[in-house]
Structures are given as C-alpha cells and as structure tokens.
Amino acid sequence: MAAPSSSSTCSGVMERCIRERVPPLLTDLYQFTMAYAYWRAGRHDEHAVFDLFFRDNPFGGGFSLFAGVHDCLLFLRSFRFADEDVEFLRSVMPPDTDPAFFQFLRCLDCSGVTLHSVPEGTVVFARVPLMEVAGPLAVVQLLETSLLCLVNYASLVCTNAARFRLAAGPKRKLLEMGLRRAQGPDGGLTASRYTHIGGFDLTSNVQAGFLFGIPVAGTMAHSYVTSFTSLEEVWPQTLSAVNGEHNPVDIISLTKGWLSRVCDLLGAEPGKIHEGELAAFLSYAIAYPQNFLPVIDSYSVGCSGILNFCAVALVLCELGYRPVGVRLDSGDLCKQSLDVHRVFRLCSEQFSIPAFDSLIIVGTNNISEESLAEVNSKENAISVVGVGTHLVTCTKQPSLGCVYKLVEVRGRPRMKVSEDPEKSTVPGRKAVYRLIDPEGHPFLDVVCLAVESPPEAGLPLSCYPLGCNHTALSVTPARVTCLRQEVFSKGQVTQPLCSTAETRAKVQRSLQTLHPRHKRLQKPDSYTVALSQKLHNMVKEIQKGSSNNTNFLLAN
C-alpha cells in the first residue's frame, strides 16, 4: 500500500520552493502604500515591533498547534525584490509615487529584522503572542500578509489533523487523501505536509512525499474496476511464482478454481459475481502481486467484491505473494469491516492460509471528525482510515484568524484600544512563559513585559487572566518554561531548521503534556492565558490615557 519516500529534500530546494510560492509581491497592495507613506515621512527606519497571534481556539476546541515557522524563516531569508517586481509595483501604485521609493524597495532585505517565535509544533492557545517581528518599520510592515498567509492555514490544518488523530485513537493509521479537494495546488501541498506533522501517517500526495519525506500510499479507484467487463480483458493471463522456480501459471483458471471454493465456503451465489470486477482485480494483481489492495464496493461487497478479492488473494498466496488487504468506500464501514474480517478469518482457517490473518481493511467515505469518533467508539476491524475533504478544507472552520498587530514604535508601546474588548491588543515587547503543574501538565501561559524577571518555580505569581474582568489570580508553578526563542536575526536563521519528521515528533510530545481536559474534542476546559502584574498595569494606563485624550483636538 505504501512506498517509502526518498530522504527529505535539501534546504536549498526547500528555499527555492518557498521563493516560488511566496515571492515578496504575494501581499496586499496597502502594505506598499503604507510603506511609501512611512518612507515619504522619513519614518521607514524607525524600529517597530509587531505581534502575531489568534483570538480564539479553532474548531470549538481547547488548543491549537503552531505551524508554518519553517516556511516563515525561509521566506525571511530570501526576501528581496527583483527588478521585475519593482517595475510591476511602479505600474500599479499611484502615478505620483516618488520614483526614488522604488529604488528604496530594490535595496530592501530582512537583514535588520529579528524574529522571536514559539517553536513550530508546540501546543498554543488563543491570545498568546506566537511571533514577535521587530525591525525597520517599513520592512516589518511589508512582511505582515505573507507571514500571516504562511502561518494561518498551516496551523489550522495541523490542528485539524491532531483532532482527527485524537478521534481515531493512537493505534489506527490515518491516510491523508485530500489533494483533489484542496483549495488549489499549494493548499493541497501545504495540507499534506502539515496534516502529517499533526499526526497523519501517510499521504496520497506524491509531490509531498518527494519534498517532505512523507510515506506515500495508494491503490486503485472505482474507475479502474468499472473499466473492465470480462476476463478476456486480462493480459497477460499468466503469473510466475514469487521465487520464479516454476513456469508461469494460468492465473485465470487458478482463480476460477479458488472462486468456486470461496463461494462454497460462504454459501454465495456465483451468478451475482461481477466478472468485470474480477478481471480488474486479476489485472491489478498481475501488475502488483505484492501490493494488492483493491476497492471492493464498486458493485456489492458481500455478493461480489469480497468473493473476487478472496479468490485473487488466495491465488497470490498459493504463488508465494502476500496480498495487502481491501478498501471500503461506502455504506456502514464498521459493519462491513466486521463482515469482511469474518470472511478473512474463515478463509484463513478453512484453507490454512495464515496471510489472511494479517490483511488490512482501509475505510474511506467522506470521513469527518465526528464520523471518525463514531468509528472509534464502535466495534470494527478497520486498520487504516483515509480522510480527504473534511481534513484539508477544515470544513468546521475555514480560517484560524491570525492577526499581526503593532505593539511598539521607537521603544514606545502601542495599543489598539477598541470598543470591542476582544479586538484590543496588548502593548509592548513581551516574553511568554508556560507554567507547569507538579504532574507535568501546562496549566497557564503568562505574558510579561520583556524587561521583567521570569517567573520562578516554587514561588507564587500574581497575574490577570484575560477575559476575567481584571480579577487577579495567584499561582505557584512547579516548573516554568520560556515559550519563545529568537529564530531569525541579521538575515540569518539562528536555530536549526527541523525536518518534517522532527516537527511531527515535537507535536506528539507537546500534545502528550497537555491535560486530557484541555484535549477533549467536545466541551474542553478553557486554558488560562494571563498578563503579569506589570503588563496589566501598562494596559490600564494606556487605556486611561487614550480615554482622556479622545477630545484633544476639539479642546485645543
């Protein structure tokens, strides 16, 4: 079913891939008009800081997974405008734009940018600043849309995959097969990568296997089965034993003999067996005798599909090959899988074929998180579940809603003060710490001013949970971890870039630390995110000052 992929593509190929997918023009026009206005006012080199975060955990859940950092770092490292980029901008920006601005753009890069980030693959929560982007005002403004684009979907689909994994349980294999339903080629490729990071074992996407080293899997579609009508279409009609010691055998005659025995065993009616289906199975088995896993519901699973599969699989076993299993793509997957497994067991016992005890059953049929949880709660014999549409399109929630907000200019904190408290921002340069309880579970993330001393294990900490009407909370952590680290500075990536497999392992480790009450798919407990005493006081002072200065112009 699955073929091993080649090793992960080198960093240079990945960086070229990012450059092609996310060139510096892949942004909103207003980023350039704002950059021009900064430049025109002589403010373009002022040091500015932006925070990237999201406001609500996705899918009604209790957590999210942070993803896309790897791509952001490659994007920053290669960020620069080519001559053709600048000429296109000249054609779309207002005609009275000063020509010297375009020369300014031609010389821009990210050598003055510093990025602090939560490590990719970490469990994160709403309102926590995940990235801090600092540097010249015009440059960090131009980065906004691209960074959001790289993080939003990657984090969303990675989280969706983790939820599917939780619904499936730890043992059942998961196959991502959503490329044909994805939002374009890039959406499909991104989905394959980040669903694997989120917990899926396999992908049907060959390009994702090539680029990211994800195991690739696939067998046949219904169209292959229905393209055959009779055994006369099977060619060649012979197959040699696996050891090649004997002459090729007439596989059609051998299959007919086994089919008769299977029908007798199961009390089946030979007249209901579809000959074209049998021809398709035989043709595929001759082509791939070691990788035989057909879809068996093109016509009728019980009256035709399972009978034809068993006949062909028994022939393969007689010749020394090992068939893999079957795929079910319609109907009651749990019930059908039990029926199919019962047939496998009967064949194994009646015909003394131990290989039938290890045949797998793949279930695919518009699987959603809810239907997967239902499968996991019922008795079934499904070994692998294939998920497409609901996984890659994130049907339950199409966007994570990450935002990128200014928090400091020229060393002075900046805050968006909104009539909607949910849209207000937290000002200033910050550090983020995760507080761990004695059992090793995180229980609170505290956001502090960057200049504050970090919380200490064993010492009480007073903080203000967001959304709790300014009520102070005292907590004492058993352990404290710093959640963000510098990952980019002076044009260079400052932390080792992790492979897809390494990031996938990080996800599993991070999820394992999370308390089960926060991982529940339905009605999880809310995780607490809080501000330190000093940061809370700063927010109150800025809000008060903003209110007092509302009518400054009218009063003067």
Secondary structure, 3 states (H helix, E strand, C coil): CEECCCCCCCHHHHHHHHHHHCCCCCCCHHHHHHHHHHHHCCCCCCEEEEEEECCCCHHHCCCEECCCHHHHHHHHHHCCCCHHHHHHHHHHCCCCCCHHHHHHHHCCCCCCCEEEECCCCCEECCCCCCEEEEEEHHHHHHCHHHHHHHHHHHHHHHHHHHHHHHHHCCCCEEEECCHHHCCHHHHHHHHHHHHHHHCCCEECCHHHHHHHCCCEECCCCHHHHHCCCCHHHCCCCEECCCCCCCCCEEHHHHHHHHHHHHHHHHCCCHHHCCHHHHHHHHHHHHHCCCCCCCECCCCCHHHHHHHHHHHHHHHHHHCCCCCCEEEECCCCHHHHHHHHHHHHHHHHHHHCCHHHHHCEEEECCCCCHHHHHHHHHCCCCCCEEEECHHHHCCCCCCCCCCEEEEEEECCEECCCCCCCHHHCCCCCCEEEEEEECCCCCEEEEEEEECCCCCCCCCCCEEEEECCCCCCCEEECCCEEEECCEEEEECCEECCCCCCHHHHHHHHHHHHHHCCHHHHCCCCCCCCEEEEEHHHHHHHHHHHHHHHHCCCHHHHC
